[in-house]
């Protein structure tokens, strides 16, 4: 089996670190959203959120309160937002617990540490960058949603965004895609 160069291994490790960091920012954005919708300090919300070990329970709690505060006006949006966050929750475990292995073609991947080779699921460097991009996008969306529901006078443009379902990556005609592009924020590797 070929051994990757130190440079290739470092690039792969950086992609993994960026994806994991993106997930960390998702957790922080959810804590800030939770604080805003409860009208409490971010520190208190973070203490509560960090004690909820089950991510599905955390997501349901934050979504139910957000839906209640907004009188379910944005339910289509919050359903799709938390579906995307749930997808990242599952992949977070891969980022943390899976090992870096090198395939026969010399490509580094993350694989489940099954000593019997029972799983052929893997995550490539490109997929890690896709995860990092998705996390970055979701953080900005969560923050915009938090800003809007605490200050609805921000306008109809944001309101109209939150009346629509969210897709990752956003379509090029979607206002969220255009906002990211116009502000120089990272797009998905497949959209560059």
Backbone torsions as a table, in degrees:
resi	resn	phi	psi	omega
1	UNK	NA	129.1	-178.8
2	UNK	-67.6	150.0	178.9
3	UNK	-104.1	129.5	-179.5
4	UNK	-71.0	154.9	176.6
5	UNK	-66.9	160.8	177.6
6	UNK	-60.0	-38.0	179.0
7	UNK	-62.4	-44.2	179.7
8	UNK	-65.0	-41.4	179.1
9	UNK	-65.1	-40.9	178.1
10	UNK	-63.4	-42.8	178.9
11	UNK	-61.7	-41.2	178.8
12	UNK	-64.8	-43.8	179.8
13	UNK	-64.4	-36.4	176.9
14	UNK	-65.9	-42.0	178.2
15	UNK	-61.6	-41.2	178.6
16	UNK	-64.0	-44.8	179.8
17	UNK	-63.0	-40.7	179.1
18	UNK	-64.9	-39.6	178.5
19	UNK	-65.6	-42.1	179.1
20	UNK	-67.8	-39.6	176.4
21	UNK	-62.4	-41.1	176.8
22	UNK	-58.5	-40.7	178.1
23	UNK	-64.2	-39.2	177.8
24	UNK	-60.4	-40.4	177.9
25	UNK	-66.7	-31.7	175.1
26	UNK	-61.2	-47.3	-179.6
27	UNK	-60.7	-40.4	178.7
28	UNK	-66.1	-43.3	179.5
29	UNK	-62.2	-38.8	177.6
30	UNK	-65.5	-38.1	177.1
31	UNK	-63.3	-41.8	179.2
32	UNK	-67.5	-38.7	175.6
33	UNK	-62.3	-46.0	179.0
34	UNK	-58.0	-45.1	178.8
35	UNK	-61.2	-43.9	-177.8
36	UNK	-65.2	-43.7	-176.8
37	UNK	-74.2	-23.6	175.7
38	UNK	-89.6	-13.9	-177.8
39	UNK	69.9	38.0	-179.1
40	UNK	-124.8	176.2	179.1
41	UNK	-70.4	146.7	178.9
42	UNK	-58.7	-37.3	180.0
43	UNK	-59.9	-43.5	-178.8
44	UNK	-67.4	-43.5	179.1
45	UNK	-62.3	-40.6	179.7
46	UNK	-65.1	-39.6	177.1
47	UNK	-59.9	-41.5	179.9
48	UNK	-69.3	-51.4	-177.3
49	UNK	-59.5	-40.3	-176.5
50	UNK	-69.9	-17.9	178.2
51	UNK	-87.5	-11.5	178.4
52	UNK	-88.1	100.7	-174.8
53	UNK	-78.3	-25.3	-179.7
54	UNK	-85.8	113.6	-175.0
55	UNK	-66.1	-33.0	178.4
56	UNK	-64.1	-42.4	177.9
57	UNK	-64.2	-41.0	178.0
58	UNK	-60.2	-48.5	-178.4
59	UNK	-62.5	-43.6	179.9
60	UNK	-62.7	-41.5	179.6
61	UNK	-62.2	-51.2	-178.7
62	UNK	-63.8	-42.8	-179.5
63	UNK	-64.6	-44.3	-178.9
64	UNK	-61.7	-42.1	179.1
65	UNK	-68.5	-41.8	177.6
66	UNK	-61.4	-42.6	178.7
67	UNK	-64.8	-38.3	178.9
68	UNK	-65.8	-46.2	-179.4
69	UNK	-61.9	-36.6	-178.1
70	UNK	-94.9	8.8	-179.3
71	UNK	55.6	35.5	176.9
72	UNK	60.8	18.3	178.2
73	UNK	-62.0	-30.6	-173.3
74	UNK	-112.0	26.4	-175.6
75	UNK	-58.6	-40.1	178.3
76	UNK	-59.6	-43.8	178.6
77	UNK	-65.3	-49.6	-176.3
78	UNK	-65.7	-35.1	175.5
79	UNK	-58.5	-47.2	-177.7
80	UNK	-71.5	-36.9	177.9
81	UNK	-60.5	-49.4	-176.6
82	UNK	-74.4	-21.0	171.3
83	UNK	-66.5	-42.5	178.2
84	UNK	-67.2	-39.9	178.0
85	UNK	-64.7	-40.4	178.3
86	UNK	-60.7	-38.0	176.6
87	UNK	-59.9	-44.0	178.0
88	UNK	-67.0	-34.9	178.9
89	UNK	-57.2	-43.9	178.8
90	UNK	-66.0	-38.5	-179.0
91	UNK	-74.8	-23.4	176.9
92	UNK	-58.7	-40.6	178.9
93	UNK	-63.2	-36.0	176.1
94	UNK	-63.4	-44.4	-178.6
95	UNK	-60.7	-39.5	-175.2
96	UNK	-81.6	-44.0	-167.9
97	UNK	-100.7	-17.7	-177.0
98	UNK	-82.8	156.8	-177.2
99	UNK	-101.3	152.2	173.8
100	UNK	-81.4	126.5	176.2
101	UNK	-129.2	162.9	178.8
102	UNK	-114.9	124.3	177.6
103	UNK	-72.6	170.2	179.3
104	UNK	-61.8	-26.1	179.1
105	UNK	-84.2	4.1	176.5
106	UNK	89.0	2.4	-178.4
107	UNK	-87.7	131.1	176.1
108	UNK	-78.6	139.8	178.6
109	UNK	-143.6	160.9	168.5
110	UNK	-92.7	135.1	177.6
111	UNK	-137.2	152.3	175.8
112	UNK	-60.8	138.2	-176.9
113	UNK	-78.7	46.7	179.7
114	UNK	-81.2	112.2	-176.6
115	UNK	-66.9	-13.9	-179.2
116	UNK	-100.4	3.9	176.5
117	UNK	66.5	31.5	-176.4
118	UNK	-73.9	-14.9	-177.7
119	UNK	-121.2	133.4	176.3
120	UNK	-108.8	13.2	176.7
121	UNK	-74.7	137.0	-179.7
122	UNK	-144.2	165.4	177.7
123	UNK	-129.3	124.6	-177.9
124	UNK	-90.7	170.7	177.6
125	UNK	-60.0	-41.5	178.5
126	UNK	-60.2	-42.1	178.9
127	UNK	-65.1	-34.0	176.4
128	UNK	-64.5	-43.0	178.1
129	UNK	-66.8	-35.0	175.9
130	UNK	-62.2	-42.6	177.6
131	UNK	-62.9	-43.6	179.0
132	UNK	-61.1	-41.3	178.6
133	UNK	-65.7	-43.3	179.2
134	UNK	-62.3	-44.3	179.4
135	UNK	-61.8	-44.3	178.7
136	UNK	-59.7	-44.0	178.4
137	UNK	-62.1	-47.8	-177.8
138	UNK	-64.7	-36.2	176.7
139	UNK	-60.5	-46.6	-179.4
140	UNK	-65.5	-36.3	178.5
141	UNK	-67.4	-45.4	178.8
142	UNK	-60.1	-43.3	-179.5
143	UNK	-65.9	-39.4	176.7
144	UNK	-65.6	-40.5	178.8
145	UNK	-63.6	-44.2	177.3
146	UNK	-59.2	-46.0	179.7
147	UNK	-60.8	-43.9	-177.5
148	UNK	-66.7	-45.9	-174.9
149	UNK	-73.1	-19.2	175.3
150	UNK	-90.8	-21.8	178.7
151	UNK	-139.0	74.1	-175.9
152	UNK	-62.5	-15.7	178.3
153	UNK	-67.9	-2.3	179.1
154	UNK	-60.0	-19.4	171.7
155	UNK	120.0	170.5	-176.6
156	UNK	-72.1	-26.6	-177.9
157	UNK	-59.1	-48.6	178.8
158	UNK	-68.9	-40.0	179.5
159	UNK	-57.2	-44.3	-179.7
160	UNK	-64.8	-33.9	176.6
161	UNK	-63.3	-42.3	-174.7
162	UNK	-82.3	-0.4	171.9
163	UNK	-90.4	-8.7	-178.0
164	UNK	-103.8	154.8	171.9
165	UNK	-69.2	152.9	-179.8
166	UNK	-95.9	140.7	173.1
167	UNK	-130.4	144.9	179.1
168	UNK	-123.1	121.6	-5.1
169	UNK	-73.5	156.9	178.7
170	UNK	-69.9	150.1	176.7
171	UNK	-67.4	148.9	-178.3
172	UNK	-57.1	-24.8	179.3
173	UNK	-85.0	-9.7	-177.4
174	UNK	-73.3	138.9	-178.8
175	UNK	-57.2	-32.4	179.8
176	UNK	-67.4	-37.4	176.4
177	UNK	-63.7	-46.7	-178.0
178	UNK	-64.2	-38.5	177.3
179	UNK	-62.3	-43.9	-179.5
180	UNK	-64.2	-44.8	-179.2
181	UNK	-63.0	-46.2	-177.6
182	UNK	-65.9	-27.5	-179.8
183	UNK	-95.9	7.2	177.1
184	UNK	70.1	22.0	178.8
185	UNK	-82.9	155.7	-176.0
186	UNK	-62.1	138.0	172.9
187	UNK	-102.1	174.5	177.1
188	UNK	-67.5	147.9	177.1
189	UNK	-55.2	-33.7	-179.3
190	UNK	-74.4	-10.3	-178.0
191	UNK	-104.7	2.4	-176.7
192	UNK	-82.7	NA	NA
